[in-house]
Amino acid sequence: MTKLITNIIISSLLMIVILHSPFAMAQSASSDNRQVKKVLLLVAMDSEAQPIISALQLHQMKQKLADLPMRGYVGKFGNIDILLITNGQDPVNHVQNIGTQAETLSTYIGISFFHPDLIINIGTAGGVEENGIELKDIYVSKKIYFYDRRIALKGYQEYGLGGYESASLSSVDKGVGFKTGIVCSGDSFDDNNTDYDMFLKLHCSAVDMEAAGAAWVSMLMNTPMVSIKGITNFVKGADIHDQYQKNLPTVTVELSRKLKELLSHLSQTH
């Protein structure tokens, strides 16, 4: 009997530790919107960020987040504190920092500096027409994959793909009008049949170059994260670049509008 009582006490103590661990608390925050008081927005390119910065009336931070190209913009929306980070410009080639490497760094900097309750990676993406995607659709992620990390070794295959579950925003998804889908990220930007086969195999809705990098760091640091992507172009076809240029202004404005609706819902739950 004494042994039984001791086991019950130990089990109870373990449950208390688990429930109050950072991972459990982060998972709770992902489904309980009332806990979202600080939101980190991750936006790769300036062209994607400016409509959001204007819509939320953010201002650039006077202090540097780090001695790196990343730039921070801060503000408040309702009861929610906002930090938006862009990847900045590459100092050697003088182009925008894009891709999972830059996003990994931005995510780590943002979490370490801001300690957010929720991370939103937001921006434009290509869509996989064969998977039923339409131009100008706005998607919120339910899962995020790397599509180009193909490692044919046991354990490493799963590691390469990632397959990170996104935070649940189910209580506001329908009210805002998001579609839900799978976001797939990689560091190549060409017409590649091997990659396209992966888009079909993974049932990718939106294809970008950043979300999975943010998802990996968010997983490691137990911080709920979701990706919101606006479809500017299809990933396959002869007029991809023209589609992107034509739809970029409309899609970025719509992204900022839907983001404001989402933040408004989250703010009202406080």
Beta strands, then each sheet from edge to edge (+ up, - down):
strand 1: 38-43
strand 2: 59-60
strand 3: 71-77
strand 4: 80-86
strand 5: 118-127
strand 6: 138-146
strand 7: 164-165
strand 8: 179-185
strand 9: 204-208
strand 10: 225-234
sheet 1: 2+ 3- 4+ 1+ 5+ 9- 8- 6- 7+
sheet 2: 2+ 3- 4+ 1+ 5+ 10+
end
